[in-house]
């Protein structure tokens, strides 16, 4: 139980520190008097919490007041209060009401956890932690549409590990899986939150980069190539061939067109000796 002297401090701490859902440090319930010292009332605190657009906004709230008028009670329910306790408080009643709300909240947390796990199973590659091909397809359509509408550049990398079949043949599939995990982790750490890193299949990865022009994506790809070469997962020397393309404002393309260009860049990199980055312009642009 954490007690705050007024609603302002409670709101500051809740907004800054409260965790979501079933996290160990998450709050299970808010208990607030309506009449509080300071500039923020308990009713204002309720409204602020309910305005949050994440899981914290659904936390159970119990209001306490000495005013039993129907208008106040109705107004509090409309603001999002789950339960209402009139003074003087009967401790046993308060404990039971709070206990019921917390029980329901934790059941809902479990439902949300299951939904999140199912979503991750549907969108995340279980071996590498990168997004999967389905997630890449959905994300790319939205990102390319936004880029064409709001006129910003989008770049794509196709990343193919060199001679990966030899890793599996010579060192076994467990070693191959460890290599893929290492590369996947490196990719996830190397890009921004707004970018999408996906395992396209086998030893091939795709990265979509928002607001990223040709010069920027080439620099990022070259840095990534060097990082993969120096990573040496399981003591193995791994290199990669990377194909890169960019969709600039005014250009017309979809994900298939961009991927085809990036894949062509990979082919040229392989033909040129591997372990290099090749830029391939989009056709017709």
C-alpha positions, 0 to 999 in steps of 0.5 A: 500500500502506498499513501500520498498526501494529496492528489497532485503527488499521487497523479505525478507518481502514477503517471510516471511510475505506474506499471501496466496490468499484471507486472509485479510493480503494478498497482491493483487499485486506487482508493481516494477521498473526493475532498482532498488538500491541494488544487486537485480533487479526488474526482479530478484524479479519477478523470486523469487516470481514466484519460490514460490510453493504456492498461493503467487507465482501467485500474479499479477506483474506489471513491470515499466521501461524506456526501451521499447525494445521488448527483455526486454519486452519479457524477463519480460513476460517470467519471469512471469510479468502480465503487463508492463508499460513504463515510463513516467507513465500515472497515470490514465492508471496505476490505470486502469491496476492495478485495472483490475489485482486486480479484476481478482486476487480476482475472482481467490481467490474466486475460490480457496476458493471454491475449498478448501472448497469443498476439506475440505468437502470431507476430513474433518469430519464436527463435530470434525474437524478431517480427515474423513474415506476417507481421512484416506484411501488415506493417509494411502496407501501413508504413508505405501508405503513410510514407506516400501520403505524408511524403517521407522516405522509407528504406528497406534492407534485405539481409542474407547470411553468407554460406549459412547452410555450411554452418548447419552442415558442419556444426549442426542445427543447434549451432545454426539456431544460436547464430540466428538468435545472435543475429536477430538480437543484434538487429533488434538492438541496432534499429529504432523503435519505429523501424521493423525488424523481421525474419523473412525465412531461413537465414534471411531478415528484412528491416523497414526503416521509416524516415530514412533516405538512401545515404542514411540506410547505406550507412546503417547497412554498412555498420550492421554488416561490420557488426555481424562480421565481428560478432562471431557467434559460437566462435564462428565467422559469419558474414552477410550480404545486404541489399538496400532500396529506398522509396522517396516521396513521389515514387510509386511502389509496394512492399513486393516491389521494394523487397524485389529490389532489395533481394536483387541487391543481395544477389548482386552482393553475393555475385560480387564476393559476399560480405558487402552492401549493394543499393538497388534503385526501385524500377521505373523511378 
